[in-house]
Amino acid sequence: MITSEGNVLIAKSGIEVFLNPRMANRHGLIAGATGTGKTVSLQVMAEAFSSIGVPVFVSDIKGDLSGVSKTGDDNQRITDRISQLGIEGYTHKSFPVTFWDLFGEQGHPLRTTISEMGPLLLGRLMNLNDVQESVLTLVFRIADDNKLLLLDLKDLKKMCEYVGNNREQFITAYGNISAASIGAIQRELIALEEQNADKFFCEPAIDIMDFMQTDSNGMGMINILAADKLMMSPRTYSTLLLYLMSELFERLPEVGDMDKPKLVFFFDEAHLLFTDAPRVVVEKIEQVVRLIRSKGIGIYFITQNPIDIPDTILGQLGNKIQHALRAFTPRDQKAVKTAAETFRANPALNVEKVITELGVGEALVSFLDEKGIPAMVEKSKILPPQAQIGPITPEERSALIRRSVIAGVYEKEIDRESAFEILQARINDQAQQVQEKREQVANIKEEAERAKVQAREEKERAKSSADTGMYGDITKAVGRTVTSQIGGQIGRALVRGLLGGLLGGKSKRLF
């Protein structure tokens, strides 16, 4: 609901509570326990921004936000809320939507490259320690210096293998590269691959400007990231959204104060962004939140507990919607107190007490006024969404994806020549050179053996010839002796034979 001043009605109770678009890039918070109405508040905010021509990016944890693409209907709860709040001019409507999905199943594939992610975010994604992260940074530096593109996981795996196998030649120029750290990085890369991270790290990479579109009626596009499956890997989810925030910060120019934001970025389950995050990552987030507003971007964190957000960041969130909190434990009581202290006090409200008594759809709301000053907190009821509450059917989602203006842009995966192909070609060339050298050595050995055998045969033939000459002379002499002996023996045998035959086979004495 838009007023003539361009402000957007978000909630109403005793008074109307408006969001000033000029102050929407001062960031915000939607907090509250499970089941208190945070998702509906998120949808109402997204619809409000879309209505004034501001594109939105939002992660859909439970799959409920897809209904924003379909016109709402007059169910009894909506009718009662409209009547109760006395809202005039309320109409049901649908909003332009683009669906995204890391896995390419419930939306257009959302991808980036290893190089664009960078070693800092990648190190967090792989849960590396400081030493391992420093080695990963060196791997990136060596790749850059050698003009080796790191686009996908196989590029980084091959690059780590290359650096690990050639550590000695890099240590002088880049410092110590631990073999143990290289091994740890390689193991984490295998783990990422098993989690289907290879679907995320490839081309074509997302062009962040595709989030900033409006339809033919001037309504801002609501970009919905399907995160129900992605939430099974919380670290991947939080790193992805942090990367998108960083990319917006890096890509967009300074614009100063604008009449309305260029884009509003909603980060659901925001506590995942800070859980177990190294100090350097928290500092990076703090820097982005502090400076990105000057680039026309508003960031809104959605979480159960305000204490999930570091104080340095919580203090920069000017627009707040606080749903009910429970105070069953000391930590819950601390959260209630923290939430109450972040609001500008209202003499008519005991904020700390009211937070624990809010009903579903009720909230404590405080937005920045035209001067950037937080308005006094008001206990209000959030307006009902104009679009459908709850998910659309898979068939309706598929039809919207096919009709999208970016249909076909990201669907086909590209695998161009990069570090893997270049290093593999080098390895193949080196292997071929080694094989050729081995063959040359084998041929030389074979020739040497052949020459050796030939020399031995020549030597044996020469010796054989010499022996044959001496043997001929001896044979002739022995032959003559043997012949004479054989001749005499044959003669005597012949006489005996003749005589024996003549004398009846036996010799007889004649005297």
TAFEN-V93996 format. One record per residue. N is the residue number from 0. RES is the residue in three letters. PSI is psi in degrees with one decimal (NA if undefined). OMEGA is omega in whole degrees, 0 to 359 (* if undefined). BURIAL is b if it has 16 or more other ideal C-beta (glycine too) atoms within 10 Angstrom, else e. Layout:
BEGIN
N&RES&PSI&OMEGA&BURIAL, N&RES&PSI&OMEGA&BURIAL
END
This chain:
BEGIN
0&MET&120.0&186&b, 1&ILE&133.4&177&e, 2&THR&175.3&180&e, 3&SER&-23.8&178&e, 4&GLU&-1.6&180&e, 5&GLY&-1.9&177&e, 6&ASN&158.1&185&b, 7&VAL&126.2&179&b, 8&LEU&124.6&182&b, 9&ILE&-38.4&184&b, 10&ALA&163.2&181&b, 11&LYS&141.3&172&b, 12&SER&-103.2&174&b, 13&GLY&-36.6&178&e, 14&ILE&163.1&175&e, 15&GLU&138.2&181&b, 16&VAL&116.8&184&b, 17&PHE&148.4&172&b, 18&LEU&125.8&179&b, 19&ASN&115.9&182&b, 20&PRO&-30.5&180&b, 21&ARG&-22.2&182&b, 22&MET&5.4&185&b, 23&ALA&-21.4&179&b, 24&ASN&8.5&174&b, 25&ARG&11.1&173&b, 26&HIS&173.8&184&b, 27&GLY&177.9&183&b, 28&LEU&134.5&169&b, 29&ILE&116.0&185&b, 30&ALA&159.8&178&b, 31&GLY&157.3&181&b, 32&ALA&164.1&179&b, 33&THR&134.0&176&e, 34&GLY&11.0&182&e, 35&THR&-6.8&175&b, 36&GLY&17.2&181&b, 37&LYS&-40.9&183&b, 38&THR&-39.9&178&b, 39&VAL&-41.1&177&b, 40&SER&-40.7&177&b, 41&LEU&-44.0&180&b, 42&GLN&-41.4&180&b, 43&VAL&-41.4&179&b, 44&MET&-43.4&180&b, 45&ALA&-42.9&178&b, 46&GLU&-39.0&181&b, 47&ALA&-45.9&179&b, 48&PHE&-42.9&179&b, 49&SER&-37.8&182&b, 50&SER&-29.7&180&b, 51&ILE&14.5&174&b, 52&GLY&18.8&181&e, 53&VAL&119.2&176&b, 54&PRO&154.3&184&b, 55&VAL&143.5&168&b, 56&PHE&128.8&183&b, 57&VAL&139.3&176&b, 58&SER&134.7&183&b, 59&ASP&95.0&186&b, 60&ILE&-43.2&186&b, 61&LYS&-3.8&181&e, 62&GLY&12.7&185&b, 63&ASP&-21.1&190&b, 64&LEU&-10.0&181&b, 65&SER&-21.3&180&b, 66&GLY&-14.4&179&b, 67&VAL&-16.9&179&b, 68&SER&-4.1&186&b, 69&LYS&139.2&181&b, 70&THR&133.6&179&e, 71&GLY&171.2&180&b, 72&ASP&169.2&184&e, 73&ASP&71.4&173&e, 74&ASN&165.4&189&e, 75&GLN&-37.2&182&e, 76&ARG&-40.8&179&e, 77&ILE&-45.4&181&b, 78&THR&-42.5&180&e, 79&ASP&-42.3&181&e, 80&ARG&-41.8&179&b, 81&ILE&-43.0&180&e, 82&SER&-42.8&182&e, 83&GLN&-39.5&182&e, 84&LEU&-11.7&180&b, 85&GLY&44.1&183&e, 86&ILE&127.2&178&e, 87&GLU&143.2&177&e, 88&GLY&11.2&180&e, 89&TYR&132.6&177&b, 90&THR&150.6&173&e, 91&HIS&141.3&179&e, 92&LYS&164.8&175&b, 93&SER&167.7&183&b, 94&PHE&148.7&180&b, 95&PRO&135.3&187&b, 96&VAL&141.2&168&b, 97&THR&125.5&181&b, 98&PHE&136.9&178&b, 99&TRP&151.0&179&b, 100&ASP&127.3&179&b, 101&LEU&-34.9&184&b, 102&PHE&-0.9&177&e, 103&GLY&20.9&183&b, 104&GLU&-41.7&183&e, 105&GLN&17.7&179&b, 106&GLY&-177.3&178&b, 107&HIS&141.2&181&b, 108&PRO&135.8&178&b, 109&LEU&109.3&187&b, 110&ARG&161.4&168&b, 111&THR&177.9&180&b, 112&THR&163.1&178&b, 113&ILE&-43.8&181&b, 114&SER&-42.2&181&b, 115&GLU&-34.0&177&b, 116&MET&-43.2&176&b, 117&GLY&161.8&186&b, 118&PRO&-31.3&182&b, 119&LEU&-53.9&180&b, 120&LEU&-36.6&180&b, 121&LEU&-37.6&177&b, 122&GLY&-37.9&177&b, 123&ARG&-40.4&180&b, 124&LEU&-37.0&181&b, 125&MET&1.4&177&b, 126&ASN&44.3&180&e, 127&LEU&151.2&173&b, 128&ASN&179.9&186&e, 129&ASP&-42.4&181&e, 130&VAL&-45.8&180&e, 131&GLN&-38.6&179&b, 132&GLU&-36.7&178&b, 133&SER&-36.4&177&b, 134&VAL&-40.3&177&b, 135&LEU&-39.1&177&b, 136&THR&-40.2&177&b, 137&LEU&-38.4&178&b, 138&VAL&-43.1&177&b, 139&PHE&-42.1&182&b, 140&ARG&-42.8&179&e, 141&ILE&-40.0&178&b, 142&ALA&-43.5&179&b, 143&ASP&-44.6&182&e, 144&ASP&-27.5&180&e, 145&ASN&10.2&177&e, 146&LYS&46.0&178&e, 147&LEU&113.3&181&b, 148&LEU&131.6&174&b, 149&LEU&100.4&185&b, 150&LEU&-43.8&184&b, 151&ASP&-178.9&184&b, 152&LEU&-37.8&181&b, 153&LYS&-28.8&174&b, 154&ASP&-47.4&182&b, 155&LEU&-37.2&177&b, 156&LYS&-45.4&180&b, 157&LYS&-36.3&179&b, 158&MET&-41.2&177&b, 159&CYS&-40.5&178&b, 160&GLU&-42.9&180&e, 161&TYR&-46.6&180&b, 162&VAL&-41.0&180&b, 163&GLY&-38.9&181&b, 164&ASN&-16.8&183&e, 165&ASN&33.3&184&e, 166&ARG&-40.7&186&e, 167&GLU&-36.6&183&e, 168&GLN&-15.1&181&e, 169&PHE&-19.2&187&b, 170&ILE&-41.2&182&e, 171&THR&-43.5&185&e, 172&ALA&-31.6&189&e, 173&TYR&-10.0&183&b, 174&GLY&179.7&186&e, 175&ASN&134.7&177&e, 176&ILE&103.8&185&b, 177&SER&131.9&176&e, 178&ALA&-34.8&179&e, 179&ALA&-39.5&179&e, 180&SER&-40.8&176&b, 181&ILE&-43.1&179&b, 182&GLY&-40.9&179&e, 183&ALA&-41.7&179&b, 184&ILE&-42.2&180&b, 185&GLN&-38.2&178&e, 186&ARG&-41.1&179&e, 187&GLU&-34.4&177&b, 188&LEU&-38.5&176&b, 189&ILE&-40.9&178&e, 190&ALA&-40.9&177&e, 191&LEU&-40.6&181&b, 192&GLU&-38.9&179&e, 193&GLU&-22.2&177&e, 194&GLN&14.9&178&e, 195&ASN&26.1&177&e, 196&ALA&-18.5&178&b, 197&ASP&-19.7&176&e, 198&LYS&-23.7&181&b, 199&PHE&-39.3&182&b, 200&PHE&84.7&176&b, 201&CYS&178.4&179&b, 202&GLU&157.0&4&b, 203&PRO&135.0&179&e, 204&ALA&151.1&181&b, 205&ILE&135.0&171&b, 206&ASP&113.3&187&e, 207&ILE&-23.1&180&b, 208&MET&-18.8&178&e, 209&ASP&-14.1&175&b, 210&PHE&-19.9&190&b, 211&MET&60.9&182&b, 212&GLN&156.7&173&e, 213&THR&157.7&179&e, 214&ASP&-175.1&184&e, 215&SER&-18.5&179&e, 216&ASN&4.9&179&e, 217&GLY&8.3&179&e, 218&MET&140.5&181&b, 219&GLY&139.7&179&b, 220&MET&134.3&175&b, 221&ILE&106.7&179&b, 222&ASN&119.2&184&b, 223&ILE&118.8&177&b, 224&LEU&117.5&175&b, 225&ALA&112.8&187&b, 226&ALA&7.0&181&b, 227&ASP&-43.6&177&e, 228&LYS&-35.4&181&e, 229&LEU&-29.5&182&b, 230&MET&-12.5&174&b, 231&MET&-18.1&175&e, 232&SER&80.2&187&b, 233&PRO&-36.8&181&e, 234&ARG&-38.5&177&b, 235&THR&-42.7&180&b, 236&TYR&-51.5&183&b, 237&SER&-37.6&179&b, 238&THR&-38.3&178&b, 239&LEU&-49.0&182&b, 240&LEU&-33.8&176&b, 241&LEU&-38.8&177&b, 242&TYR&-44.2&181&b, 243&LEU&-41.1&176&b, 244&MET&-44.6&180&b, 245&SER&-38.9&180&b, 246&GLU&-40.8&176&b, 247&LEU&-43.0&181&b, 248&PHE&-41.4&183&b, 249&GLU&-35.7&189&e, 250&ARG&-33.5&190&e, 251&LEU&144.4&179&b, 252&PRO&162.9&174&e, 253&GLU&133.3&179&e, 254&VAL&-9.3&182&e, 255&GLY&-155.7&181&e, 256&ASP&135.2&180&e, 257&MET&164.8&178&e, 258&ASP&-26.8&177&e, 259&LYS&158.0&183&b, 260&PRO&157.7&171&b, 261&LYS&-35.1&183&b, 262&LEU&143.9&173&b, 263&VAL&129.8&187&b, 264&PHE&115.8&179&b, 265&PHE&127.3&182&b, 266&PHE&96.2&179&b, 267&ASP&154.8&184&b, 268&GLU&50.8&188&b, 269&ALA&-21.2&180&b, 270&HIS&-26.0&180&b, 271&LEU&-23.3&181&b, 272&LEU&-28.2&187&b, 273&PHE&-12.9&181&b, 274&THR&123.2&178&e, 275&ASP&20.0&180&e, 276&ALA&134.5&175&b, 277&PRO&156.0&181&b, 278&ARG&-36.8&182&e, 279&VAL&-33.1&178&e, 280&VAL&-42.8&178&b, 281&VAL&-40.6&178&e, 282&GLU&-36.9&178&e, 283&LYS&-43.9&179&b, 284&ILE&-43.8&179&b, 285&GLU&-42.6&179&e, 286&GLN&-44.1&180&e, 287&VAL&-46.8&181&b, 288&VAL&-38.9&183&b, 289&ARG&-37.2&189&e, 290&LEU&-21.0&189&e, 291&ILE&-19.8&180&b, 292&ARG&-29.9&179&b, 293&SER&-7.3&177&b, 294&LYS&10.1&175&b, 295&GLY&20.6&182&b, 296&ILE&132.0&173&b, 297&GLY&135.3&180&b, 298&ILE&127.6&181&b, 299&TYR&123.4&181&b, 300&PHE&133.8&176&b, 301&ILE&121.9&183&b, 302&THR&164.4&180&b, 303&GLN&-36.6&188&b, 304&ASN&128.8&178&b, 305&PRO&-29.1&181&b, 306&ILE&-5.7&173&b, 307&ASP&-19.2&182&b, 308&ILE&128.0&178&b, 309&PRO&145.8&183&b, 310&ASP&-36.6&182&e, 311&THR&-25.8&179&e, 312&ILE&-39.9&180&b, 313&LEU&-35.4&181&b, 314&GLY&-14.1&180&e, 315&GLN&1.3&183&b, 316&LEU&102.6&188&b, 317&GLY&-26.8&184&b, 318&ASN&118.8&189&b, 319&LYS&137.9&169&b, 320&ILE&114.2&183&b, 321&GLN&109.6&174&b, 322&HIS&-176.9&187&b, 323&ALA&143.4&171&b, 324&LEU&150.9&178&b, 325&ARG&143.8&183&b, 326&ALA&58.2&182&b, 327&PHE&-25.4&184&e, 328&THR&165.0&176&e, 329&PRO&-36.8&179&e, 330&ARG&-41.1&177&e, 331&ASP&-41.6&180&b, 332&GLN&-37.1&176&e, 333&LYS&-40.1&180&e, 334&ALA&-40.4&179&b, 335&VAL&-44.6&180&b, 336&LYS&-42.6&179&b, 337&THR&-44.6&180&b, 338&ALA&-41.7&181&b, 339&ALA&-37.1&183&b, 340&GLU&-17.0&181&e, 341&THR&-11.1&181&b, 342&PHE&151.3&168&b, 343&ARG&125.8&188&e, 344&ALA&146.0&174&e, 345&ASN&116.7&183&b, 346&PRO&-24.9&182&e, 347&ALA&-4.1&185&e, 348&LEU&136.2&166&b, 349&ASN&89.7&190&e, 350&VAL&-44.8&183&b, 351&GLU&-34.3&179&b, 352&LYS&-41.6&184&e, 353&VAL&-35.8&183&b, 354&ILE&-36.1&183&b, 355&THR&-5.5&185&e, 356&GLU&0.1&183&e, 357&LEU&141.1&175&b, 358&GLY&175.8&179&e, 359&VAL&129.4&181&e, 360&GLY&-8.1&175&b, 361&GLU&154.4&181&b, 362&ALA&157.0&167&b, 363&LEU&124.0&189&b, 364&VAL&135.7&174&b, 365&SER&120.6&177&b, 366&PHE&161.7&177&b, 367&LEU&141.1&176&b, 368&ASP&-173.5&186&e, 369&GLU&-17.8&178&e, 370&LYS&3.4&181&e, 371&GLY&14.8&180&e, 372&ILE&131.9&179&e, 373&PRO&131.5&176&b, 374&ALA&158.2&176&b, 375&MET&141.1&182&e, 376&VAL&140.2&179&b, 377&GLU&138.9&172&b, 378&LYS&116.6&188&b, 379&SER&167.8&172&b, 380&LYS&129.4&181&b, 381&ILE&139.0&178&b, 382&LEU&152.2&176&b, 383&PRO&148.2&176&b, 384&PRO&153.8&176&b, 385&GLN&-22.0&178&b, 386&ALA&179.2&181&b, 387&GLN&138.0&173&b, 388&ILE&123.6&182&b, 389&GLY&168.8&188&e, 390&PRO&157.0&170&b, 391&ILE&174.8&181&b, 392&THR&157.7&176&e, 393&PRO&-34.8&180&e, 394&GLU&-41.3&178&e, 395&GLU&-38.5&178&e, 396&ARG&-46.2&181&b, 397&SER&-39.5&179&e, 398&ALA&-41.0&179&e, 399&LEU&-37.6&179&b, 400&ILE&-41.6&180&b, 401&ARG&-32.9&183&e, 402&ARG&-2.5&183&e, 403&SER&149.4&180&b, 404&VAL&-17.6&180&e, 405&ILE&15.4&179&e, 406&ALA&129.4&179&e, 407&GLY&-9.2&182&e, 408&VAL&-40.9&186&e, 409&TYR&-3.5&188&b, 410&GLU&-37.9&184&e, 411&LYS&121.0&181&e, 412&GLU&139.7&180&e, 413&ILE&136.3&178&e, 414&ASP&87.6&181&e, 415&ARG&172.7&182&e, 416&GLU&128.6&181&e, 417&SER&-158.4&187&b, 418&ALA&-41.7&183&b, 419&PHE&-51.5&183&b, 420&GLU&-41.2&182&b, 421&ILE&-47.1&181&b, 422&LEU&-36.0&178&b, 423&GLN&-38.2&177&e, 424&ALA&-40.6&177&e, 425&ARG&-43.8&179&e, 426&ILE&-42.7&179&e, 427&ASN&-41.3&178&e, 428&ASP&-44.1&179&e, 429&GLN&-40.3&179&e, 430&ALA&-39.5&179&e, 431&GLN&-41.8&178&e, 432&GLN&-41.5&177&e, 433&VAL&-42.0&179&e, 434&GLN&-41.0&179&e, 435&GLU&-41.1&177&e, 436&LYS&-40.0&177&e, 437&ARG&-41.9&179&e, 438&GLU&-39.3&178&e, 439&GLN&-44.7&179&e, 440&VAL&-41.4&180&e, 441&ALA&-40.6&180&e, 442&ASN&-41.1&179&e, 443&ILE&-43.3&179&e, 444&LYS&-42.0&180&e, 445&GLU&-42.7&178&e, 446&GLU&-41.9&179&e, 447&ALA&-41.4&179&e, 448&GLU&-39.7&180&e, 449&ARG&-43.0&179&e, 450&ALA&-37.7&179&e, 451&LYS&-45.2&179&e, 452&VAL&-42.3&181&e, 453&GLN&-41.2&179&e, 454&ALA&-39.6&179&e, 455&ARG&-40.7&179&e, 456&GLU&-41.0&179&e, 457&GLU&-42.5&180&e, 458&LYS&-42.7&181&e, 459&GLU&-38.1&179&e, 460&ARG&-41.7&179&e, 461&ALA&-44.1&178&e, 462&LYS&-41.1&180&e, 463&SER&-39.7&180&e, 464&SER&-41.3&179&e, 465&ALA&-43.0&179&e, 466&ASP&-36.7&181&e, 467&THR&-39.3&179&e, 468&GLY&-45.8&178&e, 469&MET&-39.1&182&e, 470&TYR&-30.4&180&e, 471&GLY&-43.6&180&e, 472&ASP&-44.4&179&e, 473&ILE&-38.9&182&e, 474&THR&-40.6&180&e, 475&LYS&-45.3&181&e, 476&ALA&-47.0&180&e, 477&VAL&-34.6&181&e, 478&GLY&-43.3&181&e, 479&ARG&-42.8&180&e, 480&THR&-47.8&181&e, 481&VAL&-42.1&182&e, 482&THR&-42.1&181&e, 483&SER&-39.9&179&e, 484&GLN&-45.0&180&e, 485&ILE&-39.1&180&e, 486&GLY&-45.6&179&e, 487&GLY&-42.9&180&e, 488&GLN&-39.8&179&e, 489&ILE&-38.7&180&e, 490&GLY&-47.0&179&e, 491&ARG&-40.8&179&e, 492&ALA&-37.1&180&e, 493&LEU&-41.3&179&e, 494&VAL&-44.5&181&e, 495&ARG&-36.5&181&e, 496&GLY&-45.5&181&e, 497&LEU&-43.8&180&e, 498&LEU&-42.7&180&e, 499&GLY&-39.5&181&e, 500&GLY&-38.8&181&e, 501&LEU&-29.3&185&e, 502&LEU&17.6&174&e, 503&GLY&20.5&173&e, 504&GLY&-11.1&178&e, 505&LYS&144.1&176&e, 506&SER&137.5&179&e, 507&LYS&146.7&180&e, 508&ARG&139.9&180&e, 509&LEU&-8.1&180&e, 510&PHE&NA&*&e
END
